[in-house]
Amino acid sequence: MLVVRKLAIHAPVSRVWKALTDPGEISQYLFGTHTETDWKKGSPIIYKGEWQGKSYLDKGTIIDIIPNKLLHTTYFSSMSGKEDRPEHYANVIYRLEPRGEDTLLTLTQDHVDTEEQQKHLEGNWDLVLGGLKKLVEK
């Protein structure tokens, strides 16, 4: 199963890209998460923070990165309750497309096991992407 979210953002692609790849901006819409990476293909990406009083260290790898177009990472949540093994990593893909003065952001995430998990992830992504939109459009 997949989660797919599409969102029109009233901003140029370059501005949306900055919000996706600037750790200071990421923390503003991703629950205060601290992001560490060099934004190069094949590099690790680490997300650290605290959620509901519990510390987390989530991680993945940058599979592909094309500035202003595509960011494809793998993602493993330390709070998933699953063992840290390759088969437990999801692919998270952000695609950006210019649409006049707007940008269409399409997010997909795979490795969704149940309808309940899908609904939970859709709600989370709607919150995160809504925060990104608000940040970029202000």
JOGIRA-V876660 format. One record per pair of residues at least 4 apart in sequence whose ideal C-beta (glycine too) atoms are under 6 Angstrom apart, sorted by the first residue. I is the first residue (numbers start at 1). J is the second residue. D is the distance in Angstrom with one decimal. If there is no record, write none. Layout:
# JOGIRA-V876660
i j d
I J D
I J D
This chain:
# JOGIRA-V876660
i j d
1 112 4.0
1 118 5.5
2 108 5.8
2 110 5.5
3 109 4.5
3 112 5.7
3 118 6.0
3 121 4.7
3 122 5.6
4 108 5.1
5 107 4.6
5 125 4.8
5 129 5.9
6 106 5.0
7 105 4.9
7 129 5.0
8 102 5.1
8 104 5.7
9 16 5.5
9 103 4.9
9 105 5.9
9 133 5.0
9 136 5.6
10 102 5.3
10 137 5.3
11 15 4.2
11 16 5.7
11 103 6.0
11 136 4.6
11 137 6.0
13 68 4.8
13 96 4.9
13 98 5.1
13 103 4.8
14 68 5.7
15 136 5.5
16 96 5.7
16 103 4.6
16 136 5.8
17 68 4.7
18 22 5.2
19 25 4.7
19 132 5.4
19 135 6.0
19 136 5.1
20 71 5.8
20 94 5.8
21 39 5.7
23 35 4.4
26 30 5.1
26 35 4.8
27 32 5.4
27 33 5.8
28 135 5.5
29 128 5.9
29 131 3.2
29 132 4.6
29 135 5.4
30 128 5.9
32 49 5.4
33 47 4.9
33 49 4.4
34 48 4.7
34 49 5.9
35 47 5.6
36 46 4.4
37 43 5.6
37 45 4.0
38 43 5.1
41 62 5.7
41 65 5.6
43 62 5.1
44 61 5.9
45 60 5.2
45 62 5.7
45 73 5.5
46 59 5.0
47 58 4.2
48 57 5.3
50 55 5.3
51 56 5.8
56 78 5.0
56 79 5.4
57 78 5.2
58 77 5.0
58 78 5.6
59 76 5.7
60 73 4.8
60 74 4.0
60 75 4.4
61 74 5.0
62 73 5.4
63 72 4.3
64 72 4.2
65 71 5.6
66 70 4.3
69 96 5.7
70 95 5.7
71 94 4.5
72 93 4.6
73 92 5.4
74 89 4.2
74 91 6.0
75 90 4.9
75 92 4.9
76 89 4.8
82 88 4.4
90 109 5.3
90 110 5.6
90 111 4.0
91 110 4.9
92 109 5.0
93 108 4.9
94 107 5.5
95 106 4.5
96 103 5.5
96 105 5.9
97 104 4.5
99 104 5.0
112 117 5.4
112 118 4.8
113 117 5.4
125 129 5.7
126 130 5.9
133 137 5.9
